[in-house]
Amino acid sequence: MNLTYEEAYRKLEEILYKLESKSTSLDESLGLYEEGIALYKHCNKLLENAELKINKFNQLGLKEEFSIREE
């Protein structure tokens, strides 16, 4: 998948809107769900990579810790 985080997130929002509209068939809903899971994993991977890069910068002398996890 070669999408930026913002593009993937936008597609996830579109999928959510379609699923919530209740006008999609079961087959279409399953396909959207599958696509949504792939997009979710892609977004997670991009966020994890960003966190790793920031943590590397921190190891070079910055004192702040960074985490993308919600508390």
All heavy atoms as a GROMACS GRO file, in nm:
protein
  590
    1MET      N    1   0.086  -0.118   0.000
    1MET     CA    2   0.000   0.000   0.000
    1MET      C    3   0.090   0.123   0.000
    1MET      O    4   0.182   0.131   0.080
    1MET     CB    5  -0.090  -0.004   0.124
    1MET     CG    6  -0.200   0.097   0.121
    1MET     SD    7  -0.318   0.077   0.257
    1MET     CE    8  -0.394  -0.077   0.213
    2ASN      N    9   0.064   0.215  -0.088
    2ASN     CA   10   0.151   0.331  -0.103
    2ASN      C   11   0.075   0.460  -0.078
    2ASN      O   12   0.080   0.553  -0.158
    2ASN     CB   13   0.213   0.329  -0.243
    2ASN     CG   14   0.338   0.413  -0.252
    2ASN    OD1   15   0.397   0.447  -0.150
    2ASN    ND2   16   0.378   0.446  -0.372
    3LEU      N   17   0.004   0.466   0.034
    3LEU     CA   18  -0.073   0.584   0.070
    3LEU      C   19  -0.007   0.657   0.186
    3LEU      O   20   0.055   0.594   0.272
    3LEU     CB   21  -0.215   0.544   0.115
    3LEU     CG   22  -0.305   0.475   0.015
    3LEU    CD1   23  -0.430   0.426   0.084
    3LEU    CD2   24  -0.341   0.567  -0.099
    4THR      N   25  -0.022   0.787   0.189
    4THR     CA   26   0.022   0.862   0.306
    4THR      C   27  -0.076   0.832   0.420
    4THR      O   28  -0.186   0.780   0.398
    4THR     CB   29   0.024   1.013   0.280
    4THR    OG1   30  -0.112   1.058   0.260
    4THR    CG2   31   0.111   1.049   0.161
    5TYR      N   32  -0.036   0.869   0.540
    5TYR     CA   33  -0.124   0.849   0.655
    5TYR      C   34  -0.256   0.923   0.634
    5TYR      O   35  -0.364   0.867   0.657
    5TYR     CB   36  -0.055   0.898   0.783
    5TYR     CG   37  -0.145   0.887   0.903
    5TYR    CD1   38  -0.156   0.766   0.970
    5TYR    CD2   39  -0.219   0.996   0.948
    5TYR    CE1   40  -0.240   0.753   1.079
    5TYR    CE2   41  -0.302   0.984   1.057
    5TYR     CZ   42  -0.313   0.863   1.122
    5TYR     OH   43  -0.397   0.852   1.230
    6GLU      N   44  -0.248   1.046   0.586
    6GLU     CA   45  -0.368   1.127   0.569
    6GLU      C   46  -0.462   1.066   0.465
    6GLU      O   47  -0.584   1.065   0.483
    6GLU     CB   48  -0.331   1.270   0.529
    6GLU     CG   49  -0.263   1.349   0.638
    6GLU     CD   50  -0.115   1.316   0.657
    6GLU    OE1   51  -0.057   1.242   0.574
    6GLU    OE2   52  -0.057   1.364   0.756
    7GLU      N   53  -0.406   1.014   0.355
    7GLU     CA   54  -0.489   0.951   0.252
    7GLU      C   55  -0.557   0.826   0.305
    7GLU      O   56  -0.677   0.805   0.282
    7GLU     CB   57  -0.402   0.916   0.130
    7GLU     CG   58  -0.350   1.034   0.054
    7GLU     CD   59  -0.242   0.998  -0.046
    7GLU    OE1   60  -0.174   0.894  -0.029
    7GLU    OE2   61  -0.225   1.075  -0.143
    8ALA      N   62  -0.482   0.744   0.375
    8ALA     CA   63  -0.538   0.621   0.430
    8ALA      C   64  -0.645   0.651   0.534
    8ALA      O   65  -0.751   0.588   0.537
    8ALA     CB   66  -0.427   0.536   0.492
    9TYR      N   67  -0.620   0.752   0.618
    9TYR     CA   68  -0.718   0.789   0.720
    9TYR      C   69  -0.846   0.841   0.656
    9TYR      O   70  -0.956   0.807   0.700
    9TYR     CB   71  -0.656   0.894   0.813
    9TYR     CG   72  -0.739   0.920   0.936
    9TYR    CD1   73  -0.726   0.839   1.047
    9TYR    CD2   74  -0.830   1.025   0.940
    9TYR    CE1   75  -0.802   0.861   1.160
    9TYR    CE2   76  -0.907   1.048   1.054
    9TYR     CZ   77  -0.893   0.966   1.162
    9TYR     OH   78  -0.969   0.988   1.274
   10ARG      N   79  -0.831   0.919   0.550
   10ARG     CA   80  -0.949   0.970   0.479
   10ARG      C   81  -1.031   0.855   0.421
   10ARG      O   82  -1.155   0.855   0.429
   10ARG     CB   83  -0.903   1.066   0.368
   10ARG     CG   84  -1.002   1.174   0.335
   10ARG     CD   85  -0.948   1.281   0.241
   10ARG     NE   86  -0.824   1.342   0.292
   10ARG     CZ   87  -0.705   1.335   0.230
   10ARG    NH1   88  -0.692   1.273   0.116
   10ARG    NH2   89  -0.600   1.394   0.282
   11LYS      N   90  -0.962   0.756   0.364
   11LYS     CA   91  -1.034   0.640   0.310
   11LYS      C   92  -1.104   0.562   0.421
   11LYS      O   93  -1.215   0.512   0.401
   11LYS     CB   94  -0.938   0.548   0.235
   11LYS     CG   95  -0.899   0.598   0.099
   11LYS     CD   96  -0.816   0.495   0.024
   11LYS     CE   97  -0.800   0.540  -0.118
   11LYS     NZ   98  -0.829   0.436  -0.213
   12LEU      N   99  -1.040   0.552   0.536
   12LEU     CA  100  -1.105   0.487   0.651
   12LEU      C  101  -1.232   0.559   0.692
   12LEU      O  102  -1.334   0.496   0.722
   12LEU     CB  103  -1.009   0.482   0.770
   12LEU     CG  104  -0.917   0.362   0.780
   12LEU    CD1  105  -0.815   0.381   0.891
   12LEU    CD2  106  -0.996   0.235   0.802
   13GLU      N  107  -1.226   0.691   0.692
   13GLU     CA  108  -1.346   0.769   0.725
   13GLU      C  109  -1.457   0.745   0.623
   13GLU      O  110  -1.575   0.734   0.661
   13GLU     CB  111  -1.312   0.918   0.730
   13GLU     CG  112  -1.233   0.958   0.852
   13GLU     CD  113  -1.200   1.106   0.855
   13GLU    OE1  114  -1.179   1.167   0.747
   13GLU    OE2  115  -1.195   1.162   0.966
   14GLU      N  116  -1.422   0.737   0.496
   14GLU     CA  117  -1.521   0.710   0.391
   14GLU      C  118  -1.585   0.572   0.411
   14GLU      O  119  -1.707   0.556   0.396
   14GLU     CB  120  -1.457   0.718   0.253
   14GLU     CG  121  -1.415   0.857   0.212
   14GLU     CD  122  -1.332   0.860   0.085
   14GLU    OE1  123  -1.322   0.756   0.016
   14GLU    OE2  124  -1.276   0.967   0.055
   15ILE      N  125  -1.503   0.474   0.444
   15ILE     CA  126  -1.554   0.339   0.468
   15ILE      C  127  -1.649   0.339   0.587
   15ILE      O  128  -1.758   0.280   0.581
   15ILE     CB  129  -1.438   0.240   0.488
   15ILE    CG1  130  -1.368   0.215   0.356
   15ILE    CG2  131  -1.485   0.110   0.551
   15ILE    CD1  132  -1.239   0.136   0.366
   16LEU      N  133  -1.610   0.405   0.693
   16LEU     CA  134  -1.695   0.413   0.811
   16LEU      C  135  -1.830   0.477   0.778
   16LEU      O  136  -1.935   0.428   0.818
   16LEU     CB  137  -1.625   0.491   0.922
   16LEU     CG  138  -1.699   0.504   1.054
   16LEU    CD1  139  -1.727   0.366   1.113
   16LEU    CD2  140  -1.621   0.588   1.151
   17TYR      N  141  -1.826   0.585   0.700
   17TYR     CA  142  -1.950   0.652   0.660
   17TYR      C  143  -2.040   0.556   0.582
   17TYR      O  144  -2.160   0.548   0.607
   17TYR     CB  145  -1.917   0.776   0.578
   17TYR     CG  146  -2.039   0.847   0.526
   17TYR    CD1  147  -2.117   0.927   0.610
   17TYR    CD2  148  -2.079   0.831   0.394
   17TYR    CE1  149  -2.231   0.990   0.564
   17TYR    CE2  150  -2.193   0.895   0.347
   17TYR     CZ  151  -2.269   0.974   0.431
   17TYR     OH  152  -2.382   1.035   0.384
   18LYS      N  153  -1.981   0.482   0.488
   18LYS     CA  154  -2.060   0.388   0.408
   18LYS      C  155  -2.119   0.278   0.495
   18LYS      O  156  -2.235   0.239   0.477
   18LYS     CB  157  -1.973   0.326   0.298
   18LYS     CG  158  -1.940   0.420   0.186
   18LYS     CD  159  -1.850   0.353   0.083
   18LYS     CE  160  -1.807   0.450  -0.024
   18LYS     NZ  161  -1.712   0.387  -0.120
   19LEU      N  162  -2.039   0.228   0.588
   19LEU     CA  163  -2.090   0.121   0.675
   19LEU      C  164  -2.200   0.171   0.768
   19LEU      O  165  -2.295   0.099   0.797
   19LEU     CB  166  -1.975   0.061   0.757
   19LEU     CG  167  -1.875  -0.024   0.678
   19LEU    CD1  168  -1.756  -0.061   0.766
   19LEU    CD2  169  -1.942  -0.149   0.623
   20GLU      N  170  -2.188   0.294   0.814
   20GLU     CA  171  -2.291   0.350   0.902
   20GLU      C  172  -2.418   0.387   0.829
   20GLU      O  173  -2.523   0.399   0.890
   20GLU     CB  174  -2.235   0.471   0.976
   20GLU     CG  175  -2.134   0.435   1.082
   20GLU     CD  176  -2.076   0.556   1.153
   20GLU    OE1  177  -2.083   0.668   1.098
   20GLU    OE2  178  -2.021   0.538   1.263
   21SER      N  179  -2.410   0.406   0.698
   21SER     CA  180  -2.528   0.447   0.622
   21SER      C  181  -2.631   0.336   0.610
   21SER      O  182  -2.747   0.360   0.581
   21SER     CB  183  -2.487   0.494   0.482
   21SER     OG  184  -2.451   0.383   0.402
   22LYS      N  185  -2.590   0.214   0.634
   22LYS     CA  186  -2.678   0.097   0.632
   22LYS      C  187  -2.742   0.073   0.495
   22LYS      O  188  -2.838   0.000   0.483
   22LYS     CB  189  -2.785   0.106   0.740
   22LYS     CG  190  -2.728   0.111   0.880
   22LYS     CD  191  -2.836   0.122   0.984
   22LYS     CE  192  -2.770   0.138   1.121
   22LYS     NZ  193  -2.867   0.155   1.226
   23SER      N  194  -2.690   0.136   0.392
   23SER     CA  195  -2.744   0.115   0.259
   23SER      C  196  -2.657   0.020   0.178
   23SER      O  197  -2.683  -0.002   0.060
   23SER     CB  198  -2.758   0.248   0.184
   23SER     OG  199  -2.630   0.306   0.165
   24THR      N  200  -2.556  -0.038   0.240
   24THR     CA  201  -2.468  -0.130   0.170
   24THR      C  202  -2.513  -0.273   0.193
   24THR      O  203  -2.568  -0.307   0.298
   24THR     CB  204  -2.322  -0.115   0.218
   24THR    OG1  205  -2.318  -0.135   0.358
   24THR    CG2  206  -2.265   0.021   0.185
   25SER      N  207  -2.491  -0.356   0.094
   25SER     CA  208  -2.527  -0.497   0.106
   25SER      C  209  -2.428  -0.566   0.199
   25SER      O  210  -2.323  -0.512   0.232
   25SER     CB  211  -2.523  -0.564  -0.032
   25SER     OG  212  -2.390  -0.568  -0.078
   26LEU      N  213  -2.460  -0.687   0.238
   26LEU     CA  214  -2.373  -0.764   0.325
   26LEU      C  215  -2.238  -0.788   0.257
   26LEU      O  216  -2.133  -0.770   0.317
   26LEU     CB  217  -2.438  -0.897   0.364
   26LEU     CG  218  -2.354  -0.989   0.451
   26LEU    CD1  219  -2.317  -0.922   0.582
   26LEU    CD2  220  -2.427  -1.119   0.477
   27ASP      N  221  -2.242  -0.828   0.131
   27ASP     CA  222  -2.118  -0.852   0.057
   27ASP      C  223  -2.032  -0.727   0.048
   27ASP      O  224  -1.911  -0.731   0.068
   27ASP     CB  225  -2.146  -0.906  -0.083
   27ASP     CG  226  -2.192  -1.051  -0.081
   27ASP    OD1  227  -2.166  -1.121   0.017
   27ASP    OD2  228  -2.256  -1.093  -0.182
   28GLU      N  229  -2.095  -0.614   0.018
   28GLU     CA  230  -2.022  -0.488   0.009
   28GLU      C  231  -1.966  -0.449   0.147
   28GLU      O  232  -1.852  -0.404   0.158
   28GLU     CB  233  -2.112  -0.376  -0.045
   28GLU     CG  234  -2.037  -0.247  -0.070
   28GLU     CD  235  -2.126  -0.136  -0.124
   28GLU    OE1  236  -2.249  -0.155  -0.138
   28GLU    OE2  237  -2.072  -0.027  -0.150
   29SER      N  238  -2.045  -0.469   0.250
   29SER     CA  239  -2.000  -0.438   0.386
   29SER      C  240  -1.879  -0.520   0.425
   29SER      O  241  -1.784  -0.470   0.485
   29SER     CB  242  -2.112  -0.463   0.487
   29SER     OG  243  -2.217  -0.373   0.468
   30LEU      N  244  -1.878  -0.649   0.390
   30LEU     CA  245  -1.764  -0.735   0.421
   30LEU      C  246  -1.639  -0.689   0.346
   30LEU      O  247  -1.529  -0.687   0.401
   30LEU     CB  248  -1.797  -0.880   0.387
   30LEU     CG  249  -1.899  -0.948   0.479
   30LEU    CD1  250  -1.937  -1.085   0.425
   30LEU    CD2  251  -1.846  -0.959   0.620
   31GLY      N  252  -1.658  -0.650   0.219
   31GLY     CA  253  -1.545  -0.599   0.142
   31GLY      C  254  -1.491  -0.469   0.200
   31GLY      O  255  -1.369  -0.450   0.209
   32LEU      N  256  -1.581  -0.381   0.242
   32LEU     CA  257  -1.539  -0.256   0.304
   32LEU      C  258  -1.468  -0.280   0.436
   32LEU      O  259  -1.368  -0.215   0.468
   32LEU     CB  260  -1.661  -0.165   0.327
   32LEU     CG  261  -1.724  -0.104   0.202
   32LEU    CD1  262  -1.858  -0.039   0.236
   32LEU    CD2  263  -1.629  -0.003   0.138
   33TYR      N  264  -1.519  -0.376   0.512
   33TYR     CA  265  -1.456  -0.410   0.640
   33TYR      C  266  -1.314  -0.460   0.617
   33TYR      O  267  -1.220  -0.419   0.685
   33TYR     CB  268  -1.540  -0.516   0.713
   33TYR     CG  269  -1.482  -0.557   0.845
   33TYR    CD1  270  -1.499  -0.476   0.957
   33TYR    CD2  271  -1.411  -0.674   0.858
   33TYR    CE1  272  -1.445  -0.512   1.080
   33TYR    CE2  273  -1.356  -0.711   0.980
   33TYR     CZ  274  -1.374  -0.630   1.090
   33TYR     OH  275  -1.320  -0.667   1.211
   34GLU      N  276  -1.297  -0.548   0.519
   34GLU     CA  277  -1.165  -0.602   0.488
   34GLU      C  278  -1.070  -0.491   0.444
   34GLU      O  279  -0.954  -0.486   0.488
   34GLU     CB  280  -1.179  -0.707   0.378
   34GLU     CG  281  -1.050  -0.778   0.346
   34GLU     CD  282  -1.069  -0.887   0.241
   34GLU    OE1  283  -1.183  -0.914   0.198
   34GLU    OE2  284  -0.967  -0.946   0.203
   35GLU      N  285  -1.118  -0.401   0.359
   35GLU     CA  286  -1.036  -0.288   0.316
   35GLU      C  287  -1.001  -0.198   0.434
   35GLU      O  288  -0.889  -0.150   0.446
   35GLU     CB  289  -1.111  -0.207   0.209
   35GLU     CG  290  -1.031  -0.093   0.153
   35GLU     CD  291  -1.106  -0.011   0.049
   35GLU    OE1  292  -1.223  -0.044   0.016
   35GLU    OE2  293  -1.049   0.089   0.002
   36GLY      N  294  -1.097  -0.178   0.523
   36GLY     CA  295  -1.075  -0.096   0.641
   36GLY      C  296  -0.968  -0.153   0.732
   36GLY      O  297  -0.884  -0.080   0.785
   37ILE      N  298  -0.968  -0.284   0.750
   37ILE     CA  299  -0.866  -0.350   0.833
   37ILE      C  300  -0.728  -0.329   0.772
   37ILE      O  301  -0.631  -0.298   0.843
   37ILE     CB  302  -0.896  -0.500   0.850
   37ILE    CG1  303  -1.024  -0.520   0.932
   37ILE    CG2  304  -0.779  -0.573   0.915
   37ILE    CD1  305  -1.018  -0.467   1.074
   38ALA      N  306  -0.717  -0.343   0.640
   38ALA     CA  307  -0.588  -0.323   0.573
   38ALA      C  308  -0.542  -0.178   0.589
   38ALA      O  309  -0.422  -0.152   0.615
   38ALA     CB  310  -0.599  -0.360   0.426
   39LEU      N  311  -0.633  -0.083   0.576
   39LEU     CA  312  -0.598   0.057   0.593
   39LEU      C  313  -0.558   0.087   0.737
   39LEU      O  314  -0.463   0.162   0.762
   39LEU     CB  315  -0.716   0.147   0.552
   39LEU     CG  316  -0.742   0.154   0.402
   39LEU    CD1  317  -0.880   0.215   0.375
   39LEU    CD2  318  -0.634   0.233   0.332
   40TYR      N  319  -0.629   0.028   0.832
   40TYR     CA  320  -0.596   0.046   0.974
   40TYR      C  321  -0.453  -0.004   1.002
   40TYR      O  322  -0.375   0.064   1.068
   40TYR     CB  323  -0.696  -0.030   1.061
   40TYR     CG  324  -0.654  -0.043   1.204
   40TYR    CD1  325  -0.666   0.064   1.292
   40TYR    CD2  326  -0.598  -0.162   1.251
   40TYR    CE1  327  -0.625   0.052   1.424
   40TYR    CE2  328  -0.557  -0.173   1.382
   40TYR     CZ  329  -0.570  -0.067   1.468
   40TYR     OH  330  -0.528  -0.079   1.598
   41LYS      N  331  -0.420  -0.122   0.951
   41LYS     CA  332  -0.286  -0.176   0.971
   41LYS      C  333  -0.181  -0.087   0.907
   41LYS      O  334  -0.073  -0.067   0.964
   41LYS     CB  335  -0.278  -0.318   0.915
   41LYS     CG  336  -0.354  -0.420   0.997
   41LYS     CD  337  -0.345  -0.558   0.937
   41LYS     CE  338  -0.420  -0.660   1.021
   41LYS     NZ  339  -0.412  -0.796   0.963
   42HIS      N  340  -0.211  -0.034   0.789
   42HIS     CA  341  -0.118   0.056   0.720
   42HIS      C  342  -0.095   0.183   0.803
   42HIS      O  343   0.019   0.225   0.821
   42HIS     CB  344  -0.174   0.091   0.582
   42HIS     CG  345  -0.089   0.185   0.504
   42HIS    ND1  346   0.034   0.150   0.455
   42HIS    CD2  347  -0.110   0.313   0.467
   42HIS    CE1  348   0.087   0.254   0.391
   42HIS    NE2  349   0.001   0.354   0.397
   43CYS      N  350  -0.202   0.242   0.854
   43CYS     CA  351  -0.190   0.362   0.937
   43CYS      C  352  -0.108   0.333   1.062
   43CYS      O  353  -0.022   0.411   1.101
   43CYS     CB  354  -0.329   0.415   0.977
   43CYS     SG  355  -0.417   0.496   0.844
   44ASN      N  356  -0.135   0.219   1.126
   44ASN     CA  357  -0.061   0.181   1.246
   44ASN      C  358   0.088   0.167   1.217
   44ASN      O  359   0.171   0.213   1.295
   44ASN     CB  360  -0.115   0.049   1.300
   44ASN     CG  361  -0.171   0.064   1.438
   44ASN    OD1  362  -0.186   0.173   1.489
   44ASN    ND2  363  -0.201  -0.048   1.499
   45LYS      N  364   0.121   0.105   1.104
   45LYS     CA  365   0.261   0.088   1.066
   45LYS      C  366   0.328   0.224   1.046
   45LYS      O  367   0.441   0.246   1.090
   45LYS     CB  368   0.270   0.004   0.939
   45LYS     CG  369   0.410  -0.023   0.893
   45LYS     CD  370   0.411  -0.106   0.766
   45LYS     CE  371   0.553  -0.121   0.714
   45LYS     NZ  372   0.556  -0.187   0.584
   46LEU      N  373   0.259   0.316   0.978
   46LEU     CA  374   0.315   0.449   0.956
   46LEU      C  375   0.338   0.522   1.088
   46LEU      O  376   0.440   0.588   1.106
   46LEU     CB  377   0.223   0.531   0.864
   46LEU     CG  378   0.213   0.484   0.720
   46LEU    CD1  379   0.106   0.563   0.646
   46LEU    CD2  380   0.347   0.494   0.649
   47LEU      N  381   0.244   0.510   1.181
   47LEU     CA  382   0.258   0.574   1.312
   47LEU      C  383   0.372   0.513   1.391
   47LEU      O  384   0.449   0.584   1.456
   47LEU     CB  385   0.128   0.566   1.390
   47LEU     CG  386   0.014   0.654   1.340
   47LEU    CD1  387  -0.114   0.623   1.416
   47LEU    CD2  388   0.050   0.800   1.351
   48GLU      N  389   0.386   0.382   1.386
   48GLU     CA  390   0.495   0.316   1.456
   48GLU      C  391   0.630   0.359   1.400
   48GLU      O  392   0.726   0.383   1.475
   48GLU     CB  393   0.480   0.164   1.448
   48GLU     CG  394   0.369   0.111   1.536
   48GLU     CD  395   0.342  -0.037   1.516
   48GLU    OE1  396   0.413  -0.103   1.435
   48GLU    OE2  397   0.249  -0.087   1.580
   49ASN      N  398   0.640   0.370   1.267
   49ASN     CA  399   0.764   0.416   1.205
   49ASN      C  400   0.796   0.559   1.246
   49ASN      O  401   0.912   0.593   1.270
   49ASN     CB  402   0.756   0.405   1.053
   49ASN     CG  403   0.761   0.262   1.005
   49ASN    OD1  404   0.804   0.172   1.076
   49ASN    ND2  405   0.715   0.239   0.883
   50ALA      N  406   0.694   0.643   1.254
   50ALA     CA  407   0.716   0.782   1.296
   50ALA      C  408   0.765   0.785   1.441
   50ALA      O  409   0.856   0.861   1.475
   50ALA     CB  410   0.587   0.862   1.282
   51GLU      N  411   0.706   0.702   1.526
   51GLU     CA  412   0.748   0.696   1.665
   51GLU      C  413   0.893   0.650   1.677
   51GLU      O  414   0.971   0.705   1.755
   51GLU     CB  415   0.658   0.603   1.745
   51GLU     CG  416   0.690   0.599   1.892
   51GLU     CD  417   0.595   0.511   1.972
   51GLU    OE1  418   0.524   0.426   1.914
   51GLU    OE2  419   0.592   0.529   2.095
   52LEU      N  420   0.933   0.552   1.597
   52LEU     CA  421   1.072   0.504   1.599
   52LEU      C  422   1.168   0.615   1.559
   52LEU      O  423   1.273   0.632   1.620
   52LEU     CB  424   1.088   0.384   1.504
   52LEU     CG  425   1.029   0.253   1.552
   52LEU    CD1  426   1.038   0.148   1.440
   52LEU    CD2  427   1.099   0.203   1.676
   53LYS      N  428   1.133   0.691   1.455
   53LYS     CA  429   1.218   0.801   1.411
   53LYS      C  430   1.234   0.907   1.520
   53LYS      O  431   1.344   0.956   1.546
   53LYS     CB  432   1.162   0.866   1.284
   53LYS     CG  433   1.180   0.784   1.161
   53LYS     CD  434   1.122   0.854   1.040
   53LYS     CE  435   1.133   0.768   0.916
   53LYS     NZ  436   1.077   0.833   0.798
   54ILE      N  437   1.123   0.940   1.584
   54ILE     CA  438   1.128   1.042   1.690
   54ILE      C  439   1.210   0.992   1.808
   54ILE      O  440   1.289   1.066   1.866
   54ILE     CB  441   0.986   1.083   1.731
   54ILE    CG1  442   0.923   1.162   1.617
   54ILE    CG2  443   0.986   1.165   1.860
   54ILE    CD1  444   0.777   1.191   1.633
   55ASN      N  445   1.194   0.864   1.842
   55ASN     CA  446   1.273   0.808   1.952
   55ASN      C  447   1.422   0.808   1.919
   55ASN      O  448   1.505   0.829   2.007
   55ASN     CB  449   1.224   0.669   1.989
   55ASN     CG  450   1.092   0.673   2.063
   55ASN    OD1  451   1.059   0.772   2.128
   55ASN    ND2  452   1.015   0.567   2.053
   56LYS      N  453   1.457   0.786   1.792
   56LYS     CA  454   1.598   0.794   1.750
   56LYS      C  455   1.651   0.935   1.770
   56LYS      O  456   1.763   0.955   1.814
   56LYS     CB  457   1.614   0.751   1.605
   56LYS     CG  458   1.609   0.603   1.585
   56LYS     CD  459   1.631   0.565   1.440
   56LYS     CE  460   1.618   0.417   1.421
   56LYS     NZ  461   1.637   0.378   1.280
   57PHE      N  462   1.569   1.035   1.732
   57PHE     CA  463   1.610   1.174   1.755
   57PHE      C  464   1.632   1.199   1.903
   57PHE      O  465   1.727   1.266   1.942
   57PHE     CB  466   1.506   1.273   1.701
   57PHE     CG  467   1.498   1.276   1.551
   57PHE    CD1  468   1.374   1.278   1.490
   57PHE    CD2  469   1.611   1.280   1.472
   57PHE    CE1  470   1.364   1.282   1.351
   57PHE    CE2  471   1.603   1.285   1.334
   57PHE     CZ  472   1.479   1.285   1.273
   58ASN      N  473   1.545   1.143   1.986
   58ASN     CA  474   1.558   1.161   2.130
   58ASN      C  475   1.689   1.101   2.182
   58ASN      O  476   1.752   1.156   2.271
   58ASN     CB  477   1.440   1.099   2.204
   58ASN     CG  478   1.313   1.181   2.188
   58ASN    OD1  479   1.319   1.297   2.151
   58ASN    ND2  480   1.200   1.120   2.216
   59GLN      N  481   1.729   0.991   2.124
   59GLN     CA  482   1.854   0.927   2.166
   59GLN      C  483   1.975   1.011   2.128
   59GLN      O  484   2.082   0.996   2.185
   59GLN     CB  485   1.866   0.788   2.103
   59GLN     CG  486   1.767   0.690   2.160
   59GLN     CD  487   1.771   0.555   2.088
   59GLN    OE1  488   1.845   0.537   1.993
   59GLN    NE2  489   1.688   0.463   2.133
   60LEU      N  490   1.956   1.100   2.032
   60LEU     CA  491   2.066   1.186   1.990
   60LEU      C  492   2.080   1.310   2.077
   60LEU      O  493   2.162   1.395   2.050
   60LEU     CB  494   2.046   1.230   1.844
   60LEU     CG  495   2.053   1.118   1.741
   60LEU    CD1  496   2.016   1.170   1.602
   60LEU    CD2  497   2.192   1.055   1.739
   61GLY      N  498   1.999   1.320   2.182
   61GLY     CA  499   2.020   1.430   2.274
   61GLY      C  500   1.897   1.503   2.320
   61GLY      O  501   1.905   1.584   2.411
   62LEU      N  502   1.782   1.478   2.261
   62LEU     CA  503   1.661   1.542   2.311
   62LEU      C  504   1.614   1.469   2.436
   62LEU      O  505   1.627   1.348   2.448
   62LEU     CB  506   1.550   1.539   2.205
   62LEU     CG  507   1.582   1.614   2.075
   62LEU    CD1  508   1.468   1.593   1.975
   62LEU    CD2  509   1.598   1.761   2.102
   63LYS      N  510   1.559   1.542   2.530
   63LYS     CA  511   1.522   1.483   2.660
   63LYS      C  512   1.377   1.434   2.664
   63LYS      O  513   1.340   1.359   2.751
   63LYS     CB  514   1.543   1.586   2.771
   63LYS     CG  515   1.682   1.643   2.772
   63LYS     CD  516   1.762   1.583   2.883
   63LYS     CE  517   1.893   1.658   2.894
   63LYS     NZ  518   2.006   1.576   2.886
   64GLU      N  519   1.294   1.478   2.572
   64GLU     CA  520   1.151   1.447   2.575
   64GLU      C  521   1.124   1.305   2.527
   64GLU      O  522   1.182   1.259   2.430
   64GLU     CB  523   1.074   1.544   2.486
   64GLU     CG  524   1.094   1.689   2.520
   64GLU     CD  525   0.985   1.744   2.607
   64GLU    OE1  526   0.877   1.688   2.608
   64GLU    OE2  527   1.012   1.845   2.673
   65GLU      N  528   1.036   1.235   2.592
   65GLU     CA  529   0.988   1.105   2.547
   65GLU      C  530   0.868   1.127   2.458
   65GLU      O  531   0.791   1.220   2.477
   65GLU     CB  532   0.949   1.016   2.665
   65GLU     CG  533   1.067   0.963   2.743
   65GLU     CD  534   1.153   0.869   2.661
   65GLU    OE1  535   1.098   0.784   2.589
   65GLU    OE2  536   1.276   0.881   2.670
   66PHE      N  537   0.849   1.040   2.362
   66PHE     CA  538   0.737   1.052   2.270
   66PHE      C  539   0.664   0.920   2.261
   66PHE      O  540   0.726   0.815   2.251
   66PHE     CB  541   0.787   1.092   2.130
   66PHE     CG  542   0.677   1.100   2.029
   66PHE    CD1  543   0.593   1.210   2.026
   66PHE    CD2  544   0.657   0.998   1.939
   66PHE    CE1  545   0.490   1.217   1.933
   66PHE    CE2  546   0.556   1.004   1.846
   66PHE     CZ  547   0.472   1.115   1.842
   67SER      N  548   0.533   0.926   2.265
   67SER     CA  549   0.452   0.806   2.248
   67SER      C  550   0.327   0.844   2.172
   67SER      O  551   0.267   0.948   2.197
   67SER     CB  552   0.414   0.747   2.382
   67SER     OG  553   0.327   0.638   2.363
   68ILE      N  554   0.287   0.758   2.078
   68ILE     CA  555   0.164   0.783   2.002
   68ILE      C  556   0.046   0.710   2.064
   68ILE      O  557  -0.065   0.719   2.016
   68ILE     CB  558   0.180   0.740   1.855
   68ILE    CG1  559   0.215   0.591   1.846
   68ILE    CG2  560   0.280   0.826   1.784
   68ILE    CD1  561   0.209   0.535   1.706
   69ARG      N  562   0.069   0.638   2.169
   69ARG     CA  563  -0.037   0.560   2.235
   69ARG      C  564  -0.128   0.653   2.312
   69ARG      O  565  -0.085   0.745   2.378
   69ARG     CB  566   0.024   0.459   2.331
   69ARG     CG  567   0.129   0.371   2.268
   69ARG     CD  568   0.066   0.267   2.179
   69ARG     NE  569   0.171   0.183   2.123
   69ARG     CZ  570   0.197   0.173   1.994
   69ARG    NH1  571   0.132   0.242   1.907
   69ARG    NH2  572   0.294   0.094   1.952
   70GLU      N  573  -0.258   0.625   2.300
   70GLU     CA  574  -0.355   0.702   2.377
   70GLU      C  575  -0.360   0.648   2.518
   70GLU      O  576  -0.349   0.528   2.541
   70GLU     CB  577  -0.494   0.692   2.313
   70GLU     CG  578  -0.500   0.765   2.181
   70GLU     CD  579  -0.643   0.764   2.126
   70GLU    OE1  580  -0.738   0.755   2.206
   70GLU    OE2  581  -0.658   0.773   2.006
   71GLU      N  582  -0.375   0.736   2.613
   71GLU     CA  583  -0.383   0.692   2.752
   71GLU      C  584  -0.522   0.712   2.807
   71GLU      O  585  -0.600   0.784   2.763
   71GLU     CB  586  -0.283   0.770   2.836
   71GLU     CG  587  -0.142   0.736   2.792
   71GLU     CD  588  -0.037   0.812   2.872
   71GLU    OE1  589  -0.068   0.863   2.981
   71GLU    OE2  590   0.075   0.822   2.824
   0.00000   0.00000   0.00000
